[in-house]
Amino acid sequence: MRKLLLAALAVLALAVPAQASASVLAMEPSDATAKKIGAAIIANSEQLTGASLPEWPFDEEVEEGEVTPWPVGLGSNEAPPPAGLTGFPTSGNEFGILSSGDVHTIATTLSNESESTSTAYQDQTATMERGDAFDWTTLKLDVEVPGGDNCLALDYRFLSEEFPEFVNSEFNDAFVAEIGSSTWTVGESGDLSRPNDFASSLEGTPISVNGVGPAAVTPQEAEGTYFDAATGLITTKTPITPGPHSIYLSIFDASDHIYDSAVFLDNLRFINEDPSTCRPPTSAELKVPPPGSPPPPSNEFSVGPHVKFKNGGTKATITVNVPGPGTVSATQATGTGSGRVLRAAASSAPRAGGKKKKKPLISPAKVHAAAAGAVKVTVKLTGPAVKLLAKKRKLTVPVKITFTPTGGLPASHVLKLTFKKPGKHKKHG
């Protein structure tokens, strides 16, 4: 059994009993717990015929006075909830919570005091065939759809610590909802395969860190929790036929164990509705700005025409042409073995199959553009990359340039930079 990802990120097991908050209750994963959470989520409990959760792999010792961290639980309106829970439950007195972290933390941490709140559980990827997914849990609900109903509807909110630093990266934590079978997986670059997902439209936007991005989440929606940002209330719908069905609701970390995400779930119901409106929300619907909002500023930019190398070939200055004020950043492109720079302590941690995550070859860089025009951003090789360059004399690194206009959405281009060690000059006698 693998231990936690990092000794430096010890499991956040708070010294409070599970009943510390009447508004949120952490629960040990079991089929009995699954039935309680399912009964809280479904509008008509008579339509719930069974429920289950995967066995949760946690075998770390818990000190006296602390609690074992659990990834599932119940929210309730029995006591005034934190501001971040406002709007839930949407039906009845309780709602369900699934987390890639610890629900005790949701119950007791009512402000965003840390940039990296994490509970790292044991690695499941070696046996569960979920690809590069970590700390995942799937709630299975067996239901009986009444005759005459043709549409399933579900209310939820997605919350994550991954915003905004890791949007458009491989750390693409997500919520997935499926009917019939659970087949989602995570690729090595954080790409999601979700052929049965009805949480959002399959035409492009998953409910993930990269999918909803900063356009559909805000820090305000996460107030009263430790998460950096959250969606507002989302209602998804999908066609369903009368009779028995299995519904799968999943939450997971993508590409590593750290930085938690969660989903609040309620009011799973079966209705009769025209097929034209019985569907998941589209990307556009998730990202529609408030009425009266001006159009977002342009994020179209270009790179070049020249890149200048200096400092013995270990630094590169890139010219970026932007349409207006904003921020330009340069990072190593994902999917190339780069580590998460802000999580550098994890860069050499063992991964599934015994592999180690490679250290980044360049240090991230960021500059502010005060107005439209050309700005210069300089990236430099890291220490290990400098040694590699000295050995190989040439090193090619894919670099992602991202421009985020002030008040707008980020856009990125990837270019390959080839760093070269200057040749030795012969002395003439």
Solvent accessible surface area in square Angstrom, and as a share of the most:
residue,aa,sasa,rsa
1,M,157,0.70
2,R,72,0.26
3,K,125,0.53
4,L,35,0.18
5,L,15,0.07
6,L,23,0.11
7,A,106,0.82
8,A,86,0.67
9,L,46,0.23
10,A,72,0.56
11,V,26,0.15
12,L,62,0.31
13,A,16,0.12
14,L,41,0.20
15,A,76,0.59
16,V,46,0.27
17,P,85,0.54
18,A,27,0.21
19,Q,138,0.61
20,A,55,0.43
21,S,24,0.15
22,A,59,0.46
23,S,5,0.03
24,V,1,0.00
25,L,59,0.30
26,A,5,0.04
27,M,23,0.10
28,E,102,0.46
29,P,16,0.10
30,S,47,0.31
31,D,77,0.40
32,A,64,0.50
33,T,11,0.06
34,A,0,0.00
35,K,109,0.46
36,K,117,0.50
37,I,0,0.00
38,G,0,0.00
39,A,47,0.36
40,A,14,0.11
41,I,0,0.00
42,I,8,0.04
43,A,58,0.45
44,N,64,0.33
45,S,66,0.43
46,E,152,0.68
47,Q,31,0.14
48,L,30,0.15
49,T,93,0.54
50,G,13,0.13
51,A,10,0.08
52,S,36,0.23
53,L,17,0.08
54,P,28,0.17
55,E,156,0.70
56,W,18,0.06
57,P,23,0.15
58,F,32,0.13
59,D,58,0.30
60,E,50,0.22
61,E,171,0.77
62,V,51,0.29
63,E,129,0.58
64,E,180,0.81
65,G,56,0.53
66,E,66,0.30
67,V,27,0.15
68,T,39,0.23
69,P,0,0.00
70,W,46,0.16
71,P,0,0.00
72,V,0,0.00
73,G,0,0.00
74,L,17,0.09
75,G,0,0.00
76,S,9,0.06
77,N,74,0.38
78,E,137,0.61
79,A,29,0.23
80,P,128,0.80
81,P,52,0.33
82,P,19,0.12
83,A,67,0.52
84,G,2,0.02
85,L,1,0.00
86,T,97,0.56
87,G,51,0.49
88,F,8,0.03
89,P,24,0.15
90,T,45,0.26
91,S,42,0.27
92,G,60,0.58
93,N,99,0.51
94,E,63,0.28
95,F,1,0.00
96,G,0,0.00
97,I,0,0.00
98,L,0,0.00
99,S,0,0.00
100,S,0,0.00
101,G,0,0.00
102,D,0,0.00
103,V,0,0.00
104,H,7,0.03
105,T,1,0.01
106,I,2,0.01
107,A,9,0.07
108,T,48,0.28
109,T,35,0.20
110,L,93,0.46
111,S,49,0.32
112,N,75,0.38
113,E,153,0.69
114,S,50,0.32
115,E,130,0.58
116,S,38,0.24
117,T,15,0.09
118,S,9,0.06
119,T,1,0.00
120,A,1,0.01
121,Y,0,0.00
122,Q,20,0.09
123,D,12,0.06
124,Q,6,0.03
125,T,16,0.09
126,A,82,0.64
127,T,107,0.62
128,M,82,0.37
129,E,151,0.68
130,R,25,0.09
131,G,42,0.40
132,D,27,0.14
133,A,0,0.00
134,F,2,0.01
135,D,0,0.00
136,W,13,0.04
137,T,0,0.00
138,T,12,0.07
139,L,0,0.00
140,K,63,0.27
141,L,0,0.00
142,D,40,0.21
143,V,1,0.01
144,E,76,0.34
145,V,3,0.02
146,P,46,0.29
147,G,68,0.65
148,G,55,0.53
149,D,25,0.13
150,N,52,0.27
151,C,0,0.00
152,L,0,0.00
153,A,0,0.00
154,L,0,0.00
155,D,6,0.03
156,Y,0,0.00
157,R,8,0.03
158,F,0,0.00
159,L,0,0.00
160,S,0,0.00
161,E,0,0.00
162,E,0,0.00
163,F,4,0.02
164,P,98,0.61
165,E,67,0.30
166,F,14,0.06
167,V,23,0.13
168,N,58,0.30
169,S,16,0.11
170,E,10,0.05
171,F,5,0.02
172,N,8,0.04
173,D,0,0.00
174,A,0,0.00
175,F,1,0.00
176,V,1,0.00
177,A,0,0.00
178,E,0,0.00
179,I,39,0.20
180,G,52,0.50
181,S,48,0.31
182,S,29,0.19
183,T,62,0.36
184,W,2,0.01
185,T,49,0.28
186,V,4,0.02
187,G,31,0.30
188,E,148,0.66
189,S,36,0.24
190,G,1,0.01
191,D,99,0.52
192,L,37,0.18
193,S,57,0.37
194,R,24,0.09
195,P,81,0.51
196,N,53,0.27
197,D,5,0.03
198,F,8,0.03
199,A,0,0.00
200,S,0,0.00
201,S,15,0.09
202,L,103,0.51
203,E,108,0.48
204,G,49,0.47
205,T,9,0.05
206,P,19,0.12
207,I,0,0.00
208,S,0,0.00
209,V,0,0.00
210,N,47,0.24
211,G,8,0.08
212,V,0,0.00
213,G,4,0.04
214,P,61,0.38
215,A,38,0.29
216,A,17,0.13
217,V,8,0.04
218,T,55,0.32
219,P,84,0.53
220,Q,121,0.54
221,E,67,0.30
222,A,3,0.02
223,E,98,0.44
224,G,16,0.16
225,T,2,0.01
226,Y,1,0.00
227,F,3,0.01
228,D,20,0.11
229,A,4,0.03
230,A,0,0.00
231,T,1,0.01
232,G,25,0.24
233,L,101,0.50
234,I,18,0.09
235,T,52,0.30
236,T,0,0.00
237,K,47,0.20
238,T,17,0.10
239,P,86,0.54
240,I,11,0.06
241,T,85,0.49
242,P,71,0.45
243,G,14,0.13
244,P,108,0.68
245,H,45,0.20
246,S,23,0.15
247,I,0,0.00
248,Y,33,0.13
249,L,0,0.00
250,S,0,0.00
251,I,0,0.00
252,F,1,0.00
253,D,0,0.00
254,A,0,0.00
255,S,1,0.01
256,D,10,0.05
257,H,2,0.01
258,I,2,0.01
259,Y,14,0.05
260,D,0,0.00
261,S,0,0.00
262,A,0,0.00
263,V,0,0.00
264,F,0,0.00
265,L,0,0.00
266,D,1,0.00
267,N,25,0.13
268,L,0,0.00
269,R,55,0.20
270,F,18,0.07
271,I,51,0.26
272,N,107,0.55
273,E,36,0.16
274,D,87,0.45
275,P,101,0.63
276,S,78,0.50
277,T,77,0.45
278,C,4,0.03
279,R,99,0.36
280,P,26,0.16
281,P,17,0.11
282,T,40,0.23
283,S,24,0.15
284,A,70,0.54
285,E,82,0.37
286,L,23,0.12
287,K,75,0.32
288,V,100,0.58
289,P,75,0.47
290,P,97,0.61
291,P,140,0.88
292,G,87,0.84
293,S,44,0.28
294,P,106,0.67
295,P,115,0.72
296,P,87,0.55
297,P,60,0.38
298,S,61,0.39
299,N,41,0.21
300,E,138,0.62
301,F,19,0.08
302,S,56,0.36
303,V,48,0.28
304,G,8,0.08
305,P,120,0.75
306,H,130,0.58
307,V,46,0.26
308,K,146,0.62
309,F,84,0.35
310,K,108,0.46
311,N,100,0.51
312,G,38,0.36
313,G,7,0.07
314,T,15,0.08
315,K,62,0.26
316,A,0,0.00
317,T,19,0.11
318,I,0,0.00
319,T,21,0.12
320,V,0,0.00
321,N,52,0.27
322,V,9,0.05
323,P,56,0.35
324,G,12,0.12
325,P,65,0.41
326,G,2,0.02
327,T,44,0.25
328,V,0,0.00
329,S,23,0.15
330,A,0,0.00
331,T,48,0.28
332,Q,17,0.07
333,A,8,0.06
334,T,46,0.27
335,G,45,0.44
336,T,60,0.35
337,G,31,0.30
338,S,8,0.05
339,G,8,0.07
340,R,12,0.04
341,V,55,0.32
342,L,118,0.59
343,R,14,0.05
344,A,61,0.47
345,A,74,0.57
346,A,13,0.10
347,S,9,0.06
348,S,55,0.36
349,A,9,0.07
350,P,72,0.45
351,R,35,0.13
352,A,35,0.27
353,G,77,0.74
354,G,63,0.61
355,K,141,0.60
356,K,142,0.60
357,K,32,0.14
358,K,142,0.60
359,K,112,0.47
360,P,20,0.12
361,L,39,0.19
362,I,1,0.01
363,S,34,0.22
364,P,59,0.37
365,A,22,0.17
366,K,145,0.61
367,V,46,0.26
368,H,124,0.55
369,A,0,0.00
370,A,85,0.66
371,A,61,0.47
372,A,67,0.52
373,G,35,0.33
374,A,70,0.54
375,V,25,0.14
376,K,129,0.54
377,V,0,0.00
378,T,51,0.30
379,V,1,0.00
380,K,101,0.43
381,L,10,0.05
382,T,24,0.14
383,G,46,0.44
384,P,67,0.42
385,A,0,0.00
386,V,54,0.31
387,K,153,0.65
388,L,56,0.28
389,L,1,0.00
390,A,52,0.40
391,K,163,0.69
392,K,122,0.52
393,R,96,0.35
394,K,113,0.48
395,L,16,0.08
396,T,67,0.39
397,V,0,0.00
398,P,24,0.15
399,V,0,0.00
400,K,29,0.12
401,I,0,0.00
402,T,20,0.11
403,F,0,0.00
404,T,50,0.29
405,P,4,0.02
406,T,90,0.53
407,G,76,0.74
408,G,16,0.16
409,L,66,0.33
410,P,32,0.20
411,A,28,0.21
412,S,43,0.28
413,H,83,0.37
414,V,90,0.52
415,L,38,0.19
416,K,155,0.66
417,L,6,0.03
418,T,46,0.27
419,F,0,0.00
420,K,122,0.52
421,K,69,0.29
422,P,77,0.48
423,G,55,0.53
424,K,189,0.80
425,H,172,0.77
426,K,177,0.75
427,K,201,0.85
428,H,173,0.77
429,G,128,1.23
